[in-house]
Amino acid sequence: MTANGTRAQTAQLPPVPEPDLTPDQVIARAEALALTLVERQAETEQATGYAQDTHEAFARAGFYRILVPRRYGGYEFGAETFMRVCLALARGCPSTGWMFLFGAAHALPVATLFSEDAQRELFSGGDFICPATVAPNGTAERTPDGDWILDGTWTYCSGAPYATHFLGHCLVQPDPDGEPEPMMFIVPRAQWQRLDDWGDQLGLKGSGSHAIQIRRQLIPAKYTLPAHLSKLSVTDGAPGRLLHGPEYGGGPLSFMLLELGVLAAGMAQGALDAYEELMLARNTLFPPIVRRVEDPDYQFRYGEATGMISAARAAALDAVRQWSLLCERGPAAFTREEELRLALISREAVRLSWRAVETHLFPTAGSSAVRHGERIERVWRDMSTLHSHAGLGVFLSTLANRELTRARFDIPDERPADR
């Protein structure tokens, strides 16, 4: 992708609600709100998404503007601030953290990849909540003037309940004799409806991951890009870098996959919080009968889990820091190899977080602590469901390893026909 010209200097559109708000303040707000989410986890699952008053609190706190560019009324606080907010929310309620992140995160790729003309319209509302899916679906018909008519249903649209937009993919055939190719598109809320089809999964029942249905809606060509989000390269530059600065020129694939490590670390920290309460409140089952916190075996397990979760958090956030540093180095720094390397750090953060919960916390919390609806039981279900996410269960577990190695050693993507 190539962007021409110099960084635009234009007046911002919507006003910034709190011009003096700082990243530290918005993170502190997230940590405070996260404490209120713990007791509402069952309510969130039952409703299949976080409540209206929680949504309004997030809006007042500025969460939906963290990644929106300043010139469009956002705070432009950057990737690290956003991820720290998401980590805090996932610690309080995994479903809420998931639903918020996958709704608010896509302000970054939209501000990176789409044209100035499209961005001016898409960000005109200030708050920006845009679930996204990567699996191509539905149909797209080209109109005589070059726009598109979209029709179809896209599933697993996390963040859908309060969304202002939807970003999806479909297959189109630019050449009648050629193979279908992916096209990415973004659609405003008025042009789609959310289906009531979420909540029966093992975990993340409150993540608002409903399907979105579009029925023959006309979408302007400027709201589309002839590519798949996971394959878009920014090494030649991106519109957002010129419009807003370096962090709007980073790799979209790596940013998208870094989110999983941050969420996993936050979820695991929530499980550790619950385990700590049990350590203080409950006794051992076998003599000598003492409080668990005084028992060497429980001390060992708690220490093991703490080390793993702390390492996961450190790895995930440092990978985000590295992502931002690559942005500063310029477009050429964001090679496919670098994107995959960062994504694989995120994978390891997930693995550490899961091992802490699955190996040390869940088995030793006690059967009463893992009954349906208990906090550790919920985290176990939610993290189990996290593993079914295609980015983790399919891409990062197998495809990314091979693709990184091919990129490192300059091996062609296509294998020889005789192998």
Secondary structure, 3 states (H helix, E strand, C coil): CCCCCCCCCCCCCCCCCCCCCCHHHHHHHHHHHHHHHHHHHHHHHHHCCCCHHHHHHHHHHCHHHCCCCHHHCCCCCCHHHHHHHHHHHHHHCHHHHHHHHHHHCCHHHHHHHCCHHHHHHHCCCCCCCCCECCCCCCEEEECCCCCEEEEEEEEEEECHHHCCEEEEEEEECCCCCCCCEEEEEEEEHHHCEECCCCCCCCCCCCCCEEEEEEEEEEECHHHEECCCHHHCCCCCCCHHHHHHCHHHHCCHHHHHHHHHHHHHHHHHHHHHHHHHHHHHHCECCCCCCCEHHHCHHHHHHHHHHHHHHHHHHHHHHHHHHHHHHHHHHCHHHCCHHHHHHHHHHHHHHHHHHHHHHHHHHCCCCCHHHHCCCCHHHHHHHHHHHHCCCHHHHHHHHHHHHHHHHHHHCCCCCCCCCCC
